[in-house]
Amino acid sequence: MTTCAEYLVRQLEALGVDTLFGIPGVHTVELYRGLPASRIRHITPRHEQGAGFMADGYARSNGKPGVCFIITGPGMTNILTAMAQAYADSVPMLVISSVNERERLAQRDAGSGSGYLHLLPDQQALVSGVCAFSRSLRSVDELPQALRDAFTLFNSARPRPVHIEIPLDLLPANADHLLLFPPPLPQPPQPAAGQIEQAARLLGKAQRPLLLIGGGALGAGPALVRRLAEALDAPTALTINAKGLLPPRHPLLLGSNQSLTPVRQLAREADLVLAVGTELGETDYDVVFDGGFDLPGTLIRIDIDAVELNCNFTPALAIHSDARLALEALLTLLEASRRPRRPEQDGSLCAARVRNELEPILQQWAPYRALFDSLEQALPGARYLGDSTQPVYYGNHLVNPAQPRRWFNSATGYGTLGYGLPAAIGAALADPDTPVVCLIGDGGLQFTLPELASAVEAGVGIVVLLWNNQGYGEIRRFMRNAGTTPLGVDIYTPDFLLLAQGFGCAAARARDHADLKRLLQQRPLDRPLLIEVPEQPPFFPAAGNQ
């Protein structure tokens, strides 16, 4: 007999799932029955939050949904933060959990205080706020449709976490009658032809166009985005999750500096703005939180999420479509009717002027630029997984990777701590051929420090670059700027090198940039290397001043 749980594993395998993150528990034993006979690799984190962050890093690195097996009750409450981060950043994640038996759930609904293990008042309601949908199965026959709905969303709508809970009494139930369904799945929405024609007319008349490209355009790819920018001759700003969609030295690239004055001024001067796959939210356009980003010109938005099209900024033209399909259709018209621009309207000259105006601001962060230069020289083309920490905040402005999916962090969207380490593990598992660097602070690392053991167990040679400023430095600065006496930010800092070695990692403190590059180039490939970079000379002129 094939059980419901065994069918689940076979169906996940048929859908292309190759890696699964989970911590076995008494309520998920049946879920694990079919795994040994499958080709799915199981990774055991040390906390369910770590499982979610690993799934997130895995998904962002290769575009495939990260999948987790989670126990009832505490497992679900533990993974909620990771799901919320993935929800905020539109990351595909499938969380499959157990839930108490249907009979016991009925007793709960009737108000029985029975005290069953892991019983929540309403697990599905608890999870529903951090996922696209949460489905609670009431029969084995509902499982294929729940999985189909999940992967349809990942494939053809705005990707976000999905939760499916299976009652304990259904996991061992007979599923012999269920058939496996392979792809293909429904395709994403196509743009309306009339809207594409209208957009092409508006763009053709624009004298000062501006392109704003978000993470929702990752599926379109660098070639299409580059063709679009060049067809419009438009300066182009990328959100943090869209980094790499234009080459780092492309003459039209403005970087990810929409919160800085020169780019904001350009946005105010633009007579037409085309925004593709972006929320136009504050973590990309207003990280100084002063409400100073404005788009007074004509706005065209392209987004796979129909609701998102009217959030934050209302467009003159809203195109509900997959980004790739919309850009392909738009470029067919734009490239057929390209017209020359006068020299004073040259987009490359405009972008160069803005970059020159940005340079004095960026030069203030020269120590961080030197740090990223050293990293790039030692590990060209590396993937960076960042926590909410100072080097990441500055790197969001300074770093322009050569490829997409090479720079992402939790400072966008939800803004959690502890993301960097487990997400880096997931990224390394998704793409073992690309070096992975985790950028994390001493405060954030203590959130998920035990995941070093998971990395050693999985044999991933990630680099954990630890920015150590002896506490919550950014919050300390905010408190001082607000006239509040710093409290709770000067936390005890352990000996991270000793702890890392105890977990089985290599560990060292970089003395200077040359030493940092040497450590990176000699890193082990089968276990993590933790490198501590102190907030002091020679890396930084004076502690706390950057």
C-alpha positions as CSV (number, residue, x, y, z in Angstrom):
1,M,0.0,0.0,0.0
2,T,1.1,3.5,-0.8
3,T,0.3,5.8,2.1
4,C,-0.7,9.5,1.7
5,A,2.7,10.5,3.0
6,E,4.5,8.3,0.5
7,Y,2.4,9.6,-2.3
8,L,3.4,13.1,-1.2
9,V,7.1,12.4,-1.5
10,R,6.6,10.8,-4.9
11,Q,4.6,13.7,-6.2
12,L,7.2,16.2,-4.9
13,E,9.9,14.3,-6.7
14,A,7.8,14.3,-9.9
15,L,7.5,18.1,-9.6
16,G,11.2,18.4,-9.6
17,V,11.9,18.8,-5.8
18,D,15.4,17.6,-5.1
19,T,16.1,19.1,-1.6
20,L,13.9,19.2,1.5
21,F,14.5,21.0,4.8
22,G,13.0,19.6,8.0
23,I,13.4,18.5,11.6
24,P,11.8,15.1,12.2
25,G,9.3,14.9,15.1
26,V,6.9,12.5,16.5
27,H,4.1,14.1,14.4
28,T,6.1,13.8,11.1
29,V,7.4,10.3,11.3
30,E,5.0,9.2,8.6
31,L,6.2,12.0,6.3
32,Y,9.7,10.5,6.4
33,R,8.6,7.0,5.4
34,G,9.0,7.5,1.7
35,L,12.1,9.7,1.7
36,P,14.8,7.0,1.8
37,A,13.6,5.5,-1.4
38,S,13.4,8.9,-3.2
39,R,16.1,11.0,-4.8
40,I,15.2,13.9,-2.5
41,R,18.1,15.1,-0.3
42,H,17.1,15.8,3.3
43,I,18.8,18.6,5.3
44,T,18.3,18.8,9.0
45,P,18.5,22.4,10.4
46,R,18.8,23.0,14.1
47,H,15.6,25.1,14.3
48,E,12.5,25.4,12.1
49,Q,13.3,29.1,11.5
50,G,16.6,27.9,10.1
51,A,14.7,25.5,7.9
52,G,12.6,28.3,6.4
53,F,15.6,30.6,5.9
54,M,17.5,27.7,4.2
55,A,14.5,27.1,1.9
56,D,14.4,30.9,1.2
57,G,18.1,31.0,0.2
58,Y,17.7,27.9,-1.9
59,A,14.8,29.3,-3.8
60,R,16.4,32.7,-4.4
61,S,19.5,31.1,-5.8
62,N,18.0,28.8,-8.4
63,G,14.3,30.0,-8.7
64,K,12.9,26.7,-7.6
65,P,10.6,26.5,-4.6
66,G,12.2,25.7,-1.3
67,V,10.3,22.8,0.5
68,C,10.1,22.2,4.3
69,F,8.6,19.4,6.4
70,I,7.5,20.9,9.7
71,I,5.9,19.4,12.8
72,T,2.5,20.5,14.3
73,G,2.4,23.4,16.7
74,P,5.8,24.6,17.8
75,G,7.3,23.7,14.4
76,M,4.9,26.0,12.7
77,T,5.2,28.9,15.2
78,N,9.0,28.6,14.8
79,I,9.0,28.9,11.0
80,L,6.6,31.9,10.8
81,T,9.4,34.5,10.8
82,A,11.1,32.8,7.8
83,M,7.7,32.6,6.0
84,A,7.1,36.2,6.6
85,Q,10.5,37.2,5.1
86,A,9.8,35.0,2.1
87,Y,6.3,36.5,1.8
88,A,7.7,40.1,1.8
89,D,10.2,39.3,-0.9
90,S,8.0,37.1,-3.1
91,V,10.0,33.9,-2.6
92,P,8.5,30.5,-3.5
93,M,8.3,28.2,-0.5
94,L,6.2,25.2,0.2
95,V,5.7,24.4,3.9
96,I,4.1,21.0,4.5
97,S,3.2,20.3,8.1
98,S,1.3,17.8,10.2
99,V,-1.7,18.8,12.3
100,N,-3.6,17.0,14.9
101,E,-6.1,14.2,14.0
102,R,-9.4,15.3,12.5
103,E,-11.3,14.0,15.4
104,R,-9.2,16.0,17.9
105,L,-9.5,19.1,15.7
106,A,-13.3,18.6,15.9
107,Q,-13.0,18.4,19.7
108,R,-11.0,21.6,19.7
109,D,-13.6,23.3,17.6
110,A,-16.2,22.2,20.1
111,G,-14.3,23.9,22.9
112,S,-12.7,20.8,24.5
113,G,-9.7,21.7,26.5
114,S,-8.1,18.2,26.0
115,G,-4.5,19.2,26.2
116,Y,-3.3,17.1,23.2
117,L,0.4,17.4,22.2
118,H,1.2,20.3,19.9
119,L,-2.4,21.4,19.7
120,L,-3.0,25.0,18.6
121,P,-6.4,26.7,18.7
122,D,-6.2,27.2,14.9
123,Q,-2.9,26.4,13.2
124,Q,-4.1,27.3,9.7
125,A,-5.4,30.7,10.8
126,L,-2.0,31.4,12.5
127,V,-0.1,30.7,9.3
128,S,-2.5,32.3,6.8
129,G,-1.1,35.8,7.3
130,V,2.4,34.9,6.0
131,C,1.5,32.8,3.0
132,A,-0.4,33.0,-0.3
133,F,-2.7,30.3,1.0
134,S,-3.0,27.7,3.8
135,R,-4.8,24.5,3.0
136,S,-6.0,22.0,5.6
137,L,-6.7,18.6,4.1
138,R,-9.9,16.8,5.1
139,S,-9.3,13.7,2.9
140,V,-6.5,12.0,1.0
141,D,-8.2,12.9,-2.3
142,E,-7.5,16.6,-1.6
143,L,-3.7,16.3,-1.6
144,P,-3.1,16.3,-5.4
145,Q,-5.2,19.4,-5.9
146,A,-3.5,21.2,-3.1
147,L,0.0,20.5,-4.6
148,R,-1.2,21.4,-8.0
149,D,-2.5,24.8,-6.7
150,A,0.8,25.4,-4.9
151,F,3.0,24.8,-7.9
152,T,0.6,26.6,-10.2
153,L,1.1,29.7,-8.0
154,F,4.9,29.3,-8.1
155,N,4.8,28.9,-11.8
156,S,2.3,31.4,-13.0
157,A,1.5,34.0,-10.2
158,R,3.4,36.1,-7.7
159,P,5.5,33.5,-5.8
160,R,5.0,33.4,-2.1
161,P,5.0,30.7,0.6
162,V,2.2,28.1,0.6
163,H,1.2,26.0,3.6
164,I,-0.4,22.6,3.4
165,E,-1.3,20.8,6.7
166,I,-2.1,17.1,6.8
167,P,-3.9,15.6,9.8
168,L,-2.0,12.8,11.6
169,D,-4.7,10.2,10.8
170,L,-4.5,11.0,7.0
171,L,-0.7,10.6,6.7
172,P,-0.8,6.7,6.9
173,A,-4.1,6.5,4.9
174,N,-4.3,4.5,1.7
175,A,-3.4,6.6,-1.4
176,D,-3.1,3.8,-4.0
177,H,-5.8,5.3,-6.1
178,L,-4.0,8.7,-6.5
179,L,-2.2,9.3,-9.7
180,L,1.0,11.3,-10.1
181,F,0.7,14.4,-12.2
182,P,3.8,15.8,-13.9
183,P,4.3,19.2,-15.4
184,P,3.3,21.1,-17.5
185,L,1.5,23.6,-15.2
186,P,-0.6,26.6,-16.2
187,Q,1.4,29.4,-17.8
188,P,1.7,33.0,-16.3
189,P,-0.6,35.8,-17.6
190,Q,0.1,37.4,-20.9
191,P,-0.3,41.2,-21.4
192,A,-3.3,42.6,-23.3
193,A,-2.2,43.6,-26.8
194,G,-4.0,46.9,-26.6
195,Q,-2.1,47.9,-23.4
196,I,1.2,47.0,-24.9
197,E,0.5,49.2,-27.9
198,Q,-0.5,52.0,-25.6
199,A,2.7,51.6,-23.6
200,A,4.8,51.6,-26.7
201,R,3.1,54.9,-27.9
202,L,3.7,56.5,-24.5
203,L,7.3,55.4,-24.3
204,G,7.9,56.5,-27.9
205,K,6.9,60.0,-27.0
206,A,8.8,60.2,-23.8
207,Q,11.7,62.7,-23.7
208,R,13.1,61.8,-20.2
209,P,12.2,58.2,-19.5
210,L,13.3,56.3,-16.4
211,L,13.3,52.5,-15.9
212,L,12.6,51.0,-12.4
213,I,13.3,47.3,-12.4
214,G,12.4,45.0,-9.5
215,G,12.9,41.4,-8.4
216,G,9.7,40.5,-10.3
217,A,11.6,40.9,-13.5
218,L,14.2,38.1,-12.6
219,G,12.3,35.7,-14.9
220,A,12.7,38.1,-17.8
221,G,16.4,37.8,-17.5
222,P,19.4,40.1,-18.1
223,A,19.2,40.0,-21.9
224,L,15.6,41.3,-22.1
225,V,16.2,44.0,-19.4
226,R,19.3,45.2,-21.3
227,R,17.4,45.3,-24.6
228,L,14.6,47.3,-22.9
229,A,17.0,49.9,-21.3
230,E,18.8,50.4,-24.6
231,A,15.7,50.5,-26.8
232,L,14.4,53.3,-24.5
233,D,17.8,54.8,-23.9
234,A,16.6,55.2,-20.3
235,P,18.6,55.4,-17.1
236,T,17.8,52.3,-15.1
237,A,17.6,51.7,-11.3
238,L,17.4,48.2,-10.0
239,T,15.9,47.1,-6.7
240,I,18.1,45.1,-4.4
241,N,16.5,41.8,-5.5
242,A,17.0,42.8,-9.1
243,K,20.7,43.4,-8.9
244,G,22.6,41.9,-11.8
245,L,19.8,42.4,-14.4
246,L,22.1,45.0,-16.0
247,P,25.9,44.6,-16.2
248,P,27.8,46.5,-13.5
249,R,29.4,48.9,-15.9
250,H,26.5,49.4,-18.3
251,P,26.2,53.1,-19.2
252,L,22.5,53.3,-18.3
253,L,22.8,51.7,-14.8
254,L,22.1,53.8,-11.8
255,G,22.6,51.0,-9.3
256,S,20.2,50.6,-6.4
257,N,20.3,54.1,-5.1
258,Q,16.7,55.3,-5.3
259,S,16.8,56.6,-1.7
260,L,19.7,59.0,-2.5
261,T,19.1,62.6,-3.7
262,P,20.5,62.5,-7.2
263,V,18.3,59.5,-8.2
264,R,15.3,61.0,-6.5
265,Q,15.8,64.2,-8.4
266,L,16.0,62.2,-11.7
267,A,12.7,60.5,-10.8
268,R,11.0,63.8,-10.2
269,E,12.3,65.1,-13.6
270,A,11.3,62.0,-15.6
271,D,8.3,62.6,-17.8
272,L,7.6,58.8,-18.0
273,V,8.5,56.0,-15.6
274,L,8.3,52.3,-16.5
275,A,8.2,50.2,-13.4
276,V,8.5,46.4,-13.9
277,G,8.0,43.8,-11.2
278,T,8.5,46.2,-8.2
279,E,6.3,47.2,-5.3
280,L,7.8,50.7,-5.3
281,G,8.1,50.1,-1.5
282,E,10.2,51.9,1.1
283,T,12.9,49.2,1.5
284,D,14.1,49.9,-2.0
285,Y,13.0,53.5,-2.6
286,D,12.9,55.2,0.8
287,V,15.4,53.5,3.2
288,V,15.9,56.9,4.9
289,F,12.1,56.8,5.7
290,D,11.4,60.4,4.9
291,G,8.8,60.0,2.2
292,G,11.0,61.8,-0.2
293,F,10.7,59.5,-3.3
294,D,8.1,60.8,-5.8
295,L,7.0,60.0,-9.3
296,P,5.1,63.0,-10.7
297,G,5.5,61.9,-14.4
298,T,3.4,59.4,-16.3
299,L,3.8,56.0,-14.6
300,I,3.4,52.6,-16.4
301,R,3.5,49.5,-14.2
302,I,4.0,45.9,-15.3
303,D,3.4,43.3,-12.6
304,I,2.2,39.7,-12.3
305,D,0.2,40.6,-9.2
306,A,-2.9,42.6,-10.2
307,V,-3.4,44.0,-6.7
308,E,0.2,45.3,-6.5
309,L,-0.3,47.4,-9.7
310,N,-2.1,50.1,-7.7
311,C,-0.1,49.9,-4.4
312,N,2.1,52.9,-3.3
313,F,2.0,54.7,-6.6
314,T,-1.1,54.7,-8.9
315,P,-0.1,54.3,-12.6
316,A,-1.6,55.8,-15.7
317,L,-1.3,52.4,-17.3
318,A,-1.4,49.1,-15.3
319,I,-0.4,46.0,-17.2
320,H,-1.2,42.7,-15.5
321,S,1.4,40.3,-16.9
322,D,4.4,38.1,-16.4
323,A,7.4,40.4,-16.9
324,R,9.1,38.3,-19.5
325,L,6.0,38.0,-21.7
326,A,5.3,41.8,-21.4
327,L,8.8,42.8,-22.2
328,E,9.0,40.5,-25.2
329,A,5.8,42.0,-26.6
330,L,6.8,45.6,-25.8
331,L,10.3,45.2,-27.3
332,T,8.8,43.9,-30.6
333,L,7.1,47.3,-31.0
334,L,9.9,49.5,-29.6
335,E,12.7,48.0,-31.6
336,A,10.7,48.2,-34.8
337,S,10.1,52.0,-34.3
338,R,13.3,53.2,-32.6
339,R,13.9,56.8,-33.2
340,P,17.1,58.8,-32.6
341,R,17.4,61.2,-29.6
342,R,19.0,64.5,-29.5
343,P,22.4,64.5,-27.7
344,E,21.0,66.5,-24.7
345,Q,18.5,63.7,-24.2
346,D,21.0,61.0,-24.3
347,G,20.2,58.5,-21.6
348,S,23.8,57.4,-21.0
349,L,24.9,61.0,-20.5
350,C,22.1,61.5,-18.1
351,A,23.0,58.3,-16.1
352,A,26.6,59.4,-16.1
353,R,25.7,62.8,-14.6
354,V,23.7,61.1,-11.9
355,R,26.5,58.6,-11.1
356,N,28.9,61.6,-10.8
357,E,26.6,63.3,-8.4
358,L,26.3,60.0,-6.4
359,E,30.0,59.5,-6.1
360,P,30.7,62.0,-3.3
361,I,28.0,60.3,-1.2
362,L,29.3,56.8,-2.0
363,Q,32.8,57.9,-1.3
364,Q,31.9,58.5,2.3
365,W,31.5,54.7,2.5
366,A,35.0,54.0,1.1
367,P,35.9,51.4,3.8
368,Y,32.9,49.3,2.8
369,R,33.8,49.7,-0.9
370,A,37.3,48.5,-0.1
371,L,35.9,45.5,1.8
372,F,33.7,44.5,-1.2
373,D,36.6,45.0,-3.6
374,S,38.7,42.6,-1.5
375,L,35.9,40.0,-1.6
376,E,35.4,40.3,-5.3
377,Q,39.1,40.0,-6.0
378,A,39.4,36.8,-3.9
379,L,36.1,35.3,-4.9
380,P,35.0,36.7,-8.3
381,G,31.4,36.0,-9.1
382,A,30.5,34.9,-5.6
383,R,26.9,34.9,-4.2
384,Y,26.2,37.1,-1.2
385,L,23.6,36.2,1.4
386,G,23.1,39.1,3.8
387,D,21.6,39.6,7.2
388,S,20.4,42.9,8.5
389,T,23.8,44.3,9.3
390,Q,25.9,47.4,8.4
391,P,28.0,46.0,5.5
392,V,24.8,44.8,3.9
393,Y,23.1,48.2,4.2
394,Y,26.0,49.9,2.5
395,G,26.5,47.0,0.0
396,N,23.0,47.5,-1.1
397,H,24.2,50.8,-2.6
398,L,27.7,49.9,-3.5
399,V,27.6,46.4,-5.0
400,N,26.5,45.7,-8.6
401,P,27.0,42.0,-9.3
402,A,27.6,40.8,-12.9
403,Q,24.7,38.3,-12.7
404,P,21.2,38.2,-11.1
405,R,20.5,36.1,-8.0
406,R,24.0,36.9,-6.6
407,W,23.1,39.5,-4.0
408,F,20.1,39.3,-1.6
409,N,19.5,39.8,2.0
410,S,16.9,40.2,4.8
411,A,17.3,44.0,5.0
412,T,14.6,44.2,2.3
413,G,11.0,43.7,3.0
414,Y,10.5,42.1,6.4
415,G,14.0,42.9,7.8
416,T,14.6,40.1,10.1
417,L,17.8,39.1,11.9
418,G,19.4,35.7,11.8
419,Y,18.6,35.1,8.1
420,G,22.1,35.2,6.6
421,L,23.6,32.0,7.9
422,P,20.9,29.5,7.1
423,A,20.0,31.2,3.9
424,A,23.6,30.9,2.8
425,I,23.5,27.2,3.5
426,G,20.4,26.9,1.3
427,A,22.1,28.9,-1.5
428,A,25.2,26.7,-1.4
429,L,23.0,23.5,-1.7
430,A,21.1,25.0,-4.6
431,D,24.3,26.0,-6.5
432,P,27.4,24.2,-5.1
433,D,29.6,25.5,-7.9
434,T,29.3,29.2,-6.9
435,P,31.1,30.5,-3.8
436,V,28.7,31.7,-1.2
437,V,29.5,34.4,1.3
438,C,27.2,35.1,4.3
439,L,27.4,38.7,5.5
440,I,26.2,38.8,9.1
441,G,26.8,40.8,12.3
442,D,27.6,39.6,15.8
443,G,24.1,40.3,17.0
444,G,22.4,38.6,14.0
445,L,24.6,35.5,14.1
446,Q,23.5,34.7,17.7
447,F,20.0,34.3,16.4
448,T,20.8,31.2,14.3
449,L,24.4,30.3,15.4
450,P,23.6,26.6,15.8
451,E,23.1,26.3,12.0
452,L,26.9,26.2,11.8
453,A,26.4,22.5,12.8
454,S,23.9,22.1,9.9
455,A,26.4,23.5,7.5
456,V,29.2,21.2,8.7
457,E,26.8,18.2,8.5
458,A,25.8,19.1,5.0
459,G,29.4,19.6,3.9
460,V,28.9,23.1,2.4
461,G,32.0,25.3,2.2
462,I,30.3,28.7,2.8
463,V,32.2,31.7,4.0
464,V,30.7,33.4,7.1
465,L,32.0,37.0,7.1
466,L,31.3,38.2,10.6
467,W,31.1,41.9,11.1
468,N,31.8,42.3,14.8
469,N,30.9,45.7,16.4
470,Q,30.2,44.2,19.8
471,G,26.4,44.5,19.8
472,Y,23.6,46.0,17.9
473,G,25.5,48.9,16.4
474,E,22.9,50.2,14.0
475,I,20.2,50.4,16.6
476,R,22.7,52.0,19.0
477,R,23.2,54.7,16.4
478,F,19.5,55.2,15.9
479,M,19.0,55.5,19.7
480,R,21.7,58.2,19.9
481,N,20.3,60.1,16.9
482,A,16.9,60.0,18.5
483,G,18.3,61.4,21.8
484,T,17.6,58.1,23.6
485,T,20.1,56.6,26.0
486,P,21.3,53.4,24.4
487,L,19.9,50.4,26.3
488,G,19.9,46.7,25.4
489,V,22.3,47.2,22.5
490,D,25.6,46.5,24.1
491,I,25.2,42.8,24.4
492,Y,27.7,40.2,25.6
493,T,29.8,39.1,22.6
494,P,31.1,35.5,22.8
495,D,34.3,34.2,21.3
496,F,33.0,33.4,17.9
497,L,36.2,31.8,16.6
498,L,36.2,29.3,19.5
499,L,32.5,28.6,19.0
500,A,32.9,28.1,15.3
501,Q,35.8,25.7,15.8
502,G,33.7,23.8,18.3
503,F,31.0,23.3,15.7
504,G,33.6,21.9,13.3
505,C,34.2,25.0,11.2
506,A,37.4,26.6,10.2
507,A,37.8,30.1,11.8
508,A,40.1,33.1,11.8
509,R,40.3,36.8,12.4
510,A,41.4,38.8,9.4
511,R,44.3,41.1,10.2
512,D,44.0,43.3,7.1
513,H,42.7,43.2,3.5
514,A,45.6,41.0,2.2
515,D,45.0,38.6,5.0
516,L,41.3,38.5,4.3
517,K,42.0,37.7,0.6
518,R,44.4,34.9,1.6
519,L,41.9,33.4,3.9
520,L,39.2,33.5,1.3
521,Q,41.4,31.9,-1.4
522,Q,42.4,29.1,1.0
523,R,39.0,28.4,2.3
524,P,37.9,24.8,2.8
525,L,35.3,23.5,0.3
526,D,33.7,20.9,2.6
527,R,32.9,23.0,5.7
528,P,32.3,26.6,6.6
529,L,35.0,29.2,7.2
530,L,34.1,31.9,9.7
531,I,36.2,35.1,9.2
532,E,35.8,37.8,11.8
533,V,36.2,41.3,10.5
534,P,36.4,43.8,13.4
535,E,35.1,47.3,13.2
536,Q,38.5,48.9,13.7
537,P,41.6,49.7,11.8
538,P,42.9,48.7,9.2
539,F,39.4,47.8,7.9
540,F,37.7,50.9,9.3
541,P,39.3,54.2,10.4
542,A,37.7,54.4,13.8
543,A,35.2,52.2,15.6
544,G,31.6,53.4,15.4
545,N,32.3,56.3,12.9
546,Q,31.1,54.6,9.7
